[in-house]
C-alpha cells in the first residue's frame, strides 16, 4: 500500500500542476483536512470543494503556481514531499522560486485524509517518522472555521 500512497501523492501534485482539479481531488476523503502552517492557518480548510476554492484563489494571485517535488519519503500511511514552489505574481510580476512549504500527505484506507504543510523539511520528515504509531491529528471544526 505504501508504494500506492506515494503514487497517489505524485499524481495529486501532477494534476494540481496541470490545473486538473477534478483529477487532483479523486483520492481525497470527503472530509480531507488541508492544514497550513500557523502563520497561514486562516487558509486551512476541509473537504475537496473548499480546497479547490483555495486553489482558485491562488490562481487569482499567481500565474500557475507550480509545485516541484525535490524529494519524496515514503512513510507508509504518510508521505513527505520536499517542495519547491515556482510562479509569478499576477499584479507584481515578482518571481517565486523557493521552498516555501513542504507537504505531508496522510492516508487511511487508500484515501488522502489530510494534507499538512510545514515550513521546514525536518518537520516533514518528523511527521513521516511518527508513522503508524502516532494517531492522525485532525483539525477541529473551530480550527477550520
TIPAKOL-665955 format. One record per residue: x, y, z of N, C-alpha, C, CB in turn; residue in three letters. Coordinates in steps of 0.2 Angstrom, whole numbers, plus 2048, in hexadecimal, padded with zeros to 3 digits. Atoms other than C-alpha are relative to their C-alpha. Glycine has a CB too. Layout:
// residues N
XYZXYZXYZXYZAla ...
// end
This chain:
// residues 145
8047FA8008008008008048068007FB800806Unk 7FB7FA80080F80C8038028027FA8067FE804Unk 7FF7FE80781480C7F17FA8047FD8037FB7FCUnk 8067FD8028028107ED7FF8078037FA7FB801Unk 8017F97FD80281F7F98058057FD8017FF807Unk 7FC7FC8038118267F17FE8027F98077FD800Unk 8027FF80680A8247E07FA8058007FD7F97FDUnk 8057FC8007FA82C7E58028088027FB7FE806Unk 7FE7F97FE80383B7ED8038037FA8067FF806Unk 7FD7FD80680D83D7DD7FB8027FB8057FB7FDUnk 8057FF8057FE83C7D27FC8068027FB7FA800Unk 8047FA7FE7F58497DD8048077FE800800808Unk 7FC7FB8018048557DB8008027F88077FF802Unk 8007FF8078058527C87F98037FD8017F97FCUnk 8067FE8027F28557C67FF8078027FA7FC803Unk 8007F97FD7F38657D18048047FB803801807Unk 7FC7FC80480186B7C67FD8017F98077FD7FFUnk 8048008067F68687B67FA8048017FE7F97FDUnk 8067FD7FE7E88717BF7FA7FC7FE7FF8077FCUnk 8068058007DD8617BD7FE7FF8078037FA7FCUnk 8028007FA7D58647CD7FB7F98027FC806803Unk 8048067FF7C98557CB8047FA8017FB7FF7F9Unk 7FB8067FF7D78497C98048018068058007FAUnk 7FD7FF7FA7E08517D77FD7FE806802808801Unk 8048017FA7D284E7E47FE7F87FF7FB804801Unk 8038078017CE83C7DD8017FB8068027FD7FAUnk 7FE8057FA7D78337EC7FF8048078077FE7FFUnk 8017FC7FA7D18407F97FA7FC8047FE8077FFUnk 8058027FC7C683A8087FB8068008027FF807Unk 8057FA8007B68458088018058067F97FD801Unk 7FE7FB7FB7BC84D8188078018017FD7FD807Unk 7F97FF8007CE84F8148028068038037FF7F8Unk 7FE7F97FD7D785C81E8068037FC8027FE808Unk 7FB7FC8037E28698168038058057FD8047F9Unk 7FE7FC7FB7ED8708238078037FF8027FB806Unk 7FB7FC8017F987E8218048028067FE8067FCUnk 7FC7FE7FA80788482D7FC8068038078037FEUnk 8047FB7FC80188F83B8008077FD804800807Unk 8007F98028068A08337FB8007FA8078027FDUnk 8048008057FA89B8257FA7FB8018037FE7F9Unk 8058057FE7ED89082E7F98037FE8007FE807Unk 8067FD8027DF89C8297FE7FD7F98008077FFUnk 8018038067E08938187FF7F88008058017FBUnk 8018087FF7DE88181F7F97FF7FF8027FE807Unk 8078018027CE87981A7FF7F88007FE8037F9Unk 8028078007C58688197FB7FF7FA7FC7FE806Unk 8048028067BE85F80A8028027FA7F9802801Unk 7FD7FF8067C285E7F87FD8077FD7FE7FB7FBUnk 8037FA8037B686D7F38048068037F9800802Unk 7FD7FA7FD7BE8798008088007FD8007FF807Unk 7F98008037D08737FA8008037F98037F9801Unk 8007FD8077CC8777E87FF8078007FA7FC7FCUnk 8017F97FF7C58887ED8078038027FB802805Unk 7FA7FD7FD7D688B7F68058007FA8037FC805Unk 7FC8008067DF8867E67FE8057FB8007F97FCUnk 8037FB8057D48917DB8038078027F98007FFUnk 7FE7FA7FD7D989F7E78078017FE7FF801807Unk 7F97FF8027EB89C7E48018027F98047F9802Unk 7FF7FF8077E989C7D17FE8087FF7FB7FC7FCUnk 8017F98017E28AE7D38068048027FA802805Unk 7FA7FC7FD7F28B37DC8067FF7FC8017FF807Unk 7FA8028047FF8A97D27FE7FD7F98047FA804Unk 8008038068028A47C08027F98018048047FAUnk 7FF8077FF8008917C28067FE8048027FD7F9Unk 7FB8027FB80A88E7D28017F87FF7FD801807Unk 7FE80780181387D7CF8037FD8078057FF7FAUnk 7FC8037FA8188717DD8057FB7FD7FA7FC804Unk 7FB8048038288697D88037FB8068068047FDUnk 7FE8057FB82C8597E38088007FF7FD7F97FFUnk 7F88007FF83F8597E88027F9802803805804Unk 7FF8067FD83E8497F27FA7FD803806801806Unk 8068047FD83183C7F88027FB8057FB7FD7FBUnk 7FE8057FB8328328087F97FC802803803806Unk 8068057FF82682380A8007FE8078017FA7FBUnk 8018027F982082181B7FA7FB8027FF806805Unk 8068057FF8128148187FA8047FF8007FD807Unk 8077FD80080281D81D8018087FF7FC7FF806Unk 7FF7F980180B82E81B8068017FB803803807Unk 7FB7FF80581583580D8038078007FE7FE7F8Unk 7FD7F980082184480E8038027F9805801806Unk 7FD7FD80682584F7FF8038068017FA8007FAUnk 7FD7F980083285C7FF7FF8047F98087FF800Unk 8037FC80582B8697F48048077FE7F9802801Unk 7FE7FA8028328777EA7FA8047FC8068007FAUnk 8067FD8038248847E58038057FB7FC804805Unk 7FE7FB80682688E7D47FA8037FE8047FC7FBUnk 8057FC80381B89B7CE8018087FF7F9800804Unk 7FF7F88018198AE7CA7F98038028018017F8Unk 8057FC7FD80E8BA7D37FC8047FA802806805Unk 8037FD8058008C07C78008088007F87FE800Unk 7FF7F97FF8008D27CD8078038007FC803806Unk 7F97FE7FF8128D47D18057FE7FB8027FE807Unk 7FC80380581A8C97C58067FD8048038057FBUnk 7FA8027FC8268C47D38007F87FF7FF802807Unk 7FF80780182D8B27D18017FD8078077FF7FCUnk 7FF8047FA82B8A57DE8047FA7FE7F97FE803Unk 7FC8068018388977DE8037FE8068048017FAUnk 7FD8037FA83B88F7EF7FC7FB803801806805Unk 8038057FC8378827FC7FC8048058057FB803Unk 8057FC7FB82888B8047FD7FB8057FA8037FCUnk 8038057FB81F87C80C8027F97FD7F9801800Unk 7FF80780282286980C7F97FC8028067FD803Unk 8078037FF81385D80B8017F98037FD7FF7F9Unk 8008077FD80F84E8167F97FE7FE801800807Unk 80780280280084480F7FF7FA8048007FE7F8Unk 8028067FB7F783881B7FB7FC7FC7FD803806Unk 8058058037ED8298157FD7FC8058047FC7FBUnk 8048057FD7E081E81C7FC7FC7FB7FB803806Unk 8048058057D880F8128018037F97F9801803Unk 7FF7FF8077E08158027FE8077FE7FD7FC7FCUnk 8027F98027D98278038058058047F9801802Unk 7FC7FB7FD7E28378077FB8048058038057FBUnk 8047FD7FA7DB83D8188038078027FF7FB805Unk 7FD7F97FE7E784C81B8068027FC8027FF808Unk 7FA7FD8037F38578138038058067FF8047FAUnk 7FD7FB7FC7FF86081F8068037FD8027FC807Unk 7FA7FD80380B86D8198048038067FD8067FBUnk 7FB7FE7FB81A8718248058057FD8037FA804Unk 7FC7FC80382787E8228077FE7FF801807804Unk 7F98038008378738247FF7F97FE803801807Unk 80080780283B86381C8017FB8068067FF7FBUnk 8008047FA84085C82D7FA7FF804805804805Unk 8078017FE82E85F8337FD7FA7FC7FC806800Unk 8038058058288558248037F98028018027F9Unk 7FD8067FE8348478287FE7FD807808800800Unk 8038027FA82F84683A7F97FE800801806805Unk 80780280181D8458358007F97FD7FC8057FCUnk 80080680482183682A8037FB8058058007FAUnk 7FD8047FB82C82E8387FB7FD805806803803Unk 8058027FB81D82E8447FC7FA7FD7FC806801Unk 8038068048158228377FA7FE8048057FB800Unk 8068037FE80881683C7FF8008087FF7F97FEUnk 8008007F980C81784F7FC8068038077FF803Unk 8037FA7FD8058288517F98017FD8058077FFUnk 8067FE8037F382D84F8008057FB7FB801806Unk 8017FA8047EE8388417FC8068037FC7FE7F9Unk 8047FA7FD7EA8498487FC8037FB806805803Unk 8057FD8057DB8508407FE8078037F97FC7FFUnk 8027F97FE7D78638407F98008028018057FAUnk 8077FF7FD7C786784A7FD8057FB800802807Unk 8047FB8047B98708428028078017F87FF801Unk 7FE7F97FE7BE88084C8068027FC800800807Unk 7F97FE8037D087F8457FF8017F88057FA801Unk 8017FF8077C987E8337FB8057FE7FE7F97FDUnk 8057FB8017BB88B8358038077FF7FC801806Unk 
// end
